[in-house]
Structures are given as C-alpha cells and as structure tokens.
Amino acid sequence: MSYKVIDNFLKQRYFDDICEYYLTDKLPWYYEEVVNDFDKQEKAFYFVHQVYKDHSINSSYHNPLIPLIDKLNTKSLIRIKANLYPHSEKLITHAAHTDYNFEHKGAIFYLNTNNGYTILEDGTKIESVANRLLMFDAHKPHQSTNCTDEKVRVNINFNYF
C-alpha cells in the first residue's frame, strides 16, 4: 500500500458532524501519560477517546463516524481511537511505533489544521489538514507530533483489514 493522502475526504456536512463532537467539550477525553510504549519523553502526554476495540463499540460518540467508516470500505475493524495532542511551545516528535505487529491497514483522519504532522517510515511528513485522510501500512513504523500553533491537534486513528 505504501500510503495515500486524500484531501476533503468527507462531504462537509459529515465532517461538521464529526467536529461537533470531537472538537468540542461534548466528548470525554482520557489522559495517557505516554504517547506510545517507546516514548518516555517527560512532556509527551496526550488524551484519547477509545471508540472501538476488542470487537466492540466503546463509545456513545461513534455515530458521526459511520460515513467515514463506510467510505473506508473496511472488511473488519480492529480499533478506532481519537487522539488529542495538547500544544506546547516546542514541537515534540514522538517515538516511532507500530499500531499492531501484524499486517493491517491504517488510516488517520485529521480534524483540524495545525503545524503538527505524521512521519512515515520513509521520512515522509504528512501535514495535519482538516478533513484529510492518510491511508498507510500501520504495522510499519510511524511517528506523531503535537502542535505549537493551535490549542490542540486532533485526529482519529483507524486500524482495519
């Protein structure tokens, strides 16, 4: 697969529905002390909202994501997790990680435009642009960042077959 970037992935009304929950105070976020198991940076924390994991829906805020899931055309979901990275004065690049250690597909849906990005295994930087979808091999190493120009960087991570 390598990777594919699709701008304006969703129709505006579907994108707005997602943002109404995921970019406001309606969604409960949960503090994570580290961004991934390999990242032990002192200030590299973030917040998550687990939508789907272990074959079950874990959130009452999954309905706005249905048009996105349908458009991804998945055979089977593994996980859906929303990520909220608080801004800081310095851009923090998190340690490289894989989402799972078996072959599967990944997609990152960016909810807001900011100066954060995703770094793929080959060093390619995918900028955070609202309503952009990155499709990639999530079993290969990749990295995330926070942002310095907005209050938060928010994306939704999909792992699937």
N, C-alpha and C positions, 0 to 999 in steps of 0.2 A: 504494500500500500504506500509506503513512504509517508507522504502527507498531502492534504488538500485543504485549502482555505476557501471558504465561501462567505462573501460579504452579503449583508441584507438577507440572511438565511431565512428568516420568518417574515410573513406579512406583518405590517406594522401593528395591526390590532392584536395579533398573537404575542408579539414582542412586548407590547404595552401591558398585556395581561400578566405576563411573567414578571415584568419590572414592578408592577403594582404590589406584588408580594415580596419579591426577592430584593428590592431596593428600598423598601420602606420598613417601618417598625412593626409590620404585621407578622413577620417571620421570626421565630425564635432561633437565635444563633447560640452555638455551644463552643466554649473556649477549648482550644487544643494547645498544649504547652510547646509542642514542636510541630513543624510543618510535615516532616516525614521522619522515618526511623533513622535516617542517615544524617539528619540536620540537627546538630547540637548547638547551633548559634544561640547565644544568650537572648537576643531580641527577636528571634524568628518564630513568633507565635501567630496563630490565626484563629478564625472561627469557622465552624462547619454547621451544615444542616444536612443530616443524612435523610435522603428522600426514599431510596430503595436499596436494600441489601439483604442477602441471605434469602432470596426468593420471596421477599415480602415488602410491601409499601410501609415505610416507617414514618410517613409524614402526611398530615391532612392537607398539605400545600402542594400536592402532586398534580392536581387537575390542570393548572395552567401549562404544565409541561407536556401534556398529551399531544398537541400539534407538533411539537418538536420531536418527540419520540416517534410519532408516526412518520415524520419526514426523514428521520434517520434510517428507517426501514430495517430495524434490528430483527434478528431471529430470536435472540434471547438476551435479556438484560442481566448484567452482573451487579452493577452498582450505579446509583445516581447520587452525587454528593455536591452540594453547593459550598463554595469556598468564599470567604470574606477575609481579605488581607488588609489590615489597617495600614494607613500611610505612615511614613516616617520621614525624617529629614534626609536620610540616606537610603538609596535603593538597595535592597537586600536581595541577593540571588541565593535561593535555597539550594540545598544539595541535590545532586542528580538522584533520581529514583525511578523505579518502575511501579506501575499500579498493581500489577499481579505478575507472578513469574511464569505465566503460561501465555501462549499466543492468543491474543484477542484484540479487538478494535477499541479505540478510544476516541472521544470527541470532547472538546472543550467549547462551551458556548459562552461568549463574553457578553456581560450585561452592561458594562459601562466603559467608555473610552478613557484611557489614562496612559501614563508612561510606563506601566508595567508590561511584562511580556512573558511568553513561554519560550524556552530554549529547547530545541530538539537535539537528538543525539549527534547530528552532524554540525551543530553550532548555529543552525538557522534560528533566528528570532522572529516569533510571531507576535506582533503588537496586539495589545488589548484594544479592540474597537467594538463598540456597541453593536449587537446583532451580527457578530461574526462567529462563524463556526470553524474550528480546526478539527479535522479528522486525521488521526495518526495511529501508529502502532504503539499502543500504551504499554506493551510489555518491553519496549526498548527505553533506555534511559532518557529522561527529560527533566527539565527544571522549571520552577516558577519563580516569580518575584512578587514583591509588594509594589507600591507606587509612592511617588513623592508629590504628585501634582493634584491629586483628588483625595477626598477623605478616606475612601476605600477602593479596593479593586475587587470586583465580584465576578465570579464565573461559576458555571455549572459543569461538572465533570461527569461524563457518561462512559461506562465500561460495558462492552457488549460483544456478542457474536453476530 
